[in-house]
Amino acid sequence: MHSYIQLSKLNDFLFCPYSVYLKSIYDGFKSDTYHATPQKRGKIHHKAIDEGTYSSSTRYLQGLSVYSEKYNIAGKIDIYDTEKKALVDRKYKVKAVYDGHRFQLFGQYFCMAERGYEVEKLFLHSLSDNKRYEVALPEGIWLEKFEQLVVRMQNPENYEKDPDVTIEKCQNCIYSVLCPYAKSA
């Protein structure tokens, strides 16, 4: 039996598998030691979800812990709107809907479905500009890609291989100073 995959790591793994490994090294340290401004800003803006103070309305489930036995993934959702049957993942700034964001929402979707919640819509919400992006429910090629990602993440060797990184990714990675694969301009 594999240990479960954290929902947040679905996005991290696609960004760079090695960053997931490096992040695990830092887990024992205070986040101030290694978080850059974007991570600090994101954590501050996520505080309302973490503390369950986003809304006092009972229609919103906030920061609910979830688990999927089928995919062996676990984590927390940001918001589930029980009236609209919509799952919302909040990010500080969304420039584009990347596959990692999409798969993180898919993971949350499957976790909620296994708990018996009906989810009809998925949204990625950008806090900095208050824009909301709808993400299609997982089916077809997107479902296949999600399942392939989960299988890849269950193999520890895939975290240590030479990752497919770009200069742009490395410039935005807080672990690049420690990374043997880091590329620079």
C-alpha positions as CSV (number, residue, x, y, z in Angstrom):
1,M,0.0,0.0,0.0
2,H,1.3,3.4,-1.0
3,S,1.1,6.4,1.3
4,Y,-1.5,8.8,0.2
5,I,-0.8,11.7,-2.1
6,Q,-1.5,15.2,-0.8
7,L,-3.9,17.1,-3.1
8,S,-1.5,20.1,-3.2
9,K,1.3,17.9,-4.5
10,L,-0.6,17.2,-7.7
11,N,0.1,20.7,-8.8
12,D,3.6,20.7,-7.4
13,F,4.6,17.4,-9.1
14,L,3.5,18.7,-12.5
15,F,5.5,22.0,-11.9
16,C,8.6,19.9,-11.1
17,P,8.7,16.4,-9.4
18,Y,12.0,17.3,-7.8
19,S,10.4,20.3,-6.0
20,V,8.1,17.9,-4.2
21,Y,11.2,16.1,-2.9
22,L,12.9,19.4,-1.9
23,K,9.7,20.6,-0.2
24,S,9.7,17.4,2.0
25,I,13.2,18.4,3.2
26,Y,12.0,21.8,4.3
27,D,8.8,20.4,6.0
28,G,10.6,20.4,9.4
29,F,11.6,24.0,9.2
30,K,9.6,27.2,9.9
31,S,8.1,28.3,6.6
32,D,9.7,31.8,7.0
33,T,13.0,30.1,6.4
34,Y,12.3,29.3,2.8
35,H,9.0,30.9,1.7
36,A,9.4,33.7,-0.8
37,T,6.9,36.7,-1.1
38,P,4.4,34.8,-3.3
39,Q,4.1,31.9,-0.9
40,K,3.7,34.3,2.1
41,R,1.1,36.3,0.3
42,G,-0.8,33.1,-0.7
43,K,-0.7,31.9,2.9
44,I,-2.1,35.2,4.2
45,H,-4.9,35.2,1.7
46,H,-5.7,31.5,2.4
47,K,-6.1,32.2,6.2
48,A,-9.9,32.7,6.0
49,I,-10.3,29.2,4.5
50,D,-7.9,27.6,6.9
51,E,-9.7,29.2,9.9
52,G,-13.2,28.7,8.5
53,T,-14.0,32.4,8.5
54,Y,-14.5,32.9,4.7
55,S,-18.2,33.1,5.3
56,S,-20.6,32.5,8.2
57,S,-23.2,31.1,5.8
58,T,-24.0,27.4,6.3
59,R,-24.2,26.9,2.6
60,Y,-20.4,27.0,2.3
61,L,-18.2,24.1,3.5
62,Q,-14.8,25.5,4.2
63,G,-11.4,23.7,4.7
64,L,-13.1,20.3,4.8
65,S,-10.6,17.4,5.0
66,V,-11.2,14.9,2.2
67,Y,-9.9,11.5,1.1
68,S,-10.3,9.3,-2.0
69,E,-9.8,5.6,-1.4
70,K,-9.9,5.0,-5.2
71,Y,-7.0,7.3,-6.0
72,N,-5.3,7.3,-2.5
73,I,-5.3,11.1,-2.4
74,A,-6.1,13.4,0.6
75,G,-6.1,17.0,1.6
76,K,-8.5,19.8,2.1
77,I,-11.0,21.6,-0.1
78,D,-11.2,25.4,-0.1
79,I,-15.0,25.9,-0.6
80,Y,-17.9,23.7,-1.5
81,D,-21.1,25.7,-2.2
82,T,-23.9,23.3,-1.2
83,E,-26.6,25.3,-3.0
84,K,-24.8,25.6,-6.4
85,K,-23.0,22.2,-5.9
86,A,-19.8,24.0,-6.9
87,L,-16.3,23.3,-5.7
88,V,-14.0,26.3,-5.6
89,D,-10.2,26.3,-5.3
90,R,-8.8,29.7,-4.4
91,K,-5.4,30.9,-5.5
92,Y,-3.9,34.3,-4.9
93,K,-3.2,35.0,-8.6
94,V,-4.3,32.9,-11.6
95,K,-2.7,33.8,-14.8
96,A,-3.9,30.7,-16.7
97,V,-5.6,27.5,-15.8
98,Y,-2.6,25.1,-15.8
99,D,-2.9,21.3,-15.7
100,G,-1.7,21.2,-12.1
101,H,-4.6,23.5,-11.0
102,R,-7.0,21.4,-13.0
103,F,-5.8,18.1,-11.5
104,Q,-5.8,19.5,-8.0
105,L,-9.5,20.4,-8.5
106,F,-10.1,16.9,-10.0
107,G,-8.6,15.3,-7.0
108,Q,-10.9,17.4,-4.7
109,Y,-13.9,16.5,-6.9
110,F,-13.2,12.7,-6.5
111,C,-12.7,13.1,-2.8
112,M,-16.0,14.9,-2.4
113,A,-17.8,12.4,-4.6
114,E,-16.6,9.5,-2.5
115,R,-18.0,11.3,0.6
116,G,-21.4,11.5,-1.1
117,Y,-21.4,15.1,-2.2
118,E,-22.8,16.0,-5.6
119,V,-20.4,18.3,-7.5
120,E,-21.7,19.8,-10.7
121,K,-19.2,22.6,-11.2
122,L,-15.5,23.2,-10.6
123,F,-14.0,26.7,-10.3
124,L,-10.6,28.2,-9.9
125,H,-10.9,31.6,-8.2
126,S,-8.2,34.2,-8.5
127,L,-8.2,36.4,-5.4
128,S,-6.0,39.2,-6.6
129,D,-8.4,40.2,-9.4
130,N,-11.5,38.4,-8.2
131,K,-11.8,36.4,-11.4
132,R,-13.4,32.9,-11.5
133,Y,-12.5,30.3,-14.1
134,E,-14.7,27.3,-14.7
135,V,-13.0,24.0,-15.1
136,A,-14.8,21.2,-16.9
137,L,-15.6,18.1,-14.8
138,P,-13.1,15.2,-15.3
139,E,-13.9,13.0,-18.2
140,G,-12.3,11.7,-21.4
141,I,-8.7,12.6,-22.0
142,W,-8.6,14.8,-18.9
143,L,-9.6,11.9,-16.7
144,E,-7.0,9.7,-18.4
145,K,-4.3,12.3,-17.8
146,F,-5.3,12.7,-14.2
147,E,-5.2,8.9,-13.6
148,Q,-1.8,8.7,-15.3
149,L,-0.5,11.5,-13.0
150,V,-1.6,9.7,-9.9
151,V,0.1,6.4,-11.1
152,R,3.3,8.4,-11.8
153,M,3.2,10.0,-8.4
154,Q,2.9,6.6,-6.6
155,N,6.3,5.6,-7.9
156,P,9.1,7.2,-5.7
157,E,11.6,6.9,-8.6
158,N,9.6,9.5,-10.5
159,Y,10.6,12.2,-7.9
160,E,14.3,11.7,-8.4
161,K,14.6,11.5,-12.2
162,D,15.9,14.4,-14.2
163,P,12.8,16.5,-14.3
164,D,11.6,18.3,-17.4
165,V,12.2,21.8,-16.2
166,T,12.5,25.2,-18.0
167,I,14.3,28.4,-17.1
168,E,10.9,30.0,-16.4
169,K,10.0,27.3,-13.9
170,C,13.3,27.4,-12.2
171,Q,13.2,31.2,-11.9
172,N,9.8,30.8,-10.1
173,C,10.9,28.0,-7.8
174,I,11.9,28.7,-4.2
175,Y,14.0,25.6,-4.1
176,S,16.1,26.3,-7.2
177,V,19.2,27.2,-5.0
178,L,19.2,23.6,-3.7
179,C,18.3,21.9,-7.0
180,P,20.9,20.0,-9.0
181,Y,18.6,20.3,-12.1
182,A,18.0,24.1,-11.9
183,K,18.5,26.0,-15.1
184,S,19.3,29.7,-15.3
185,A,19.3,32.3,-18.0
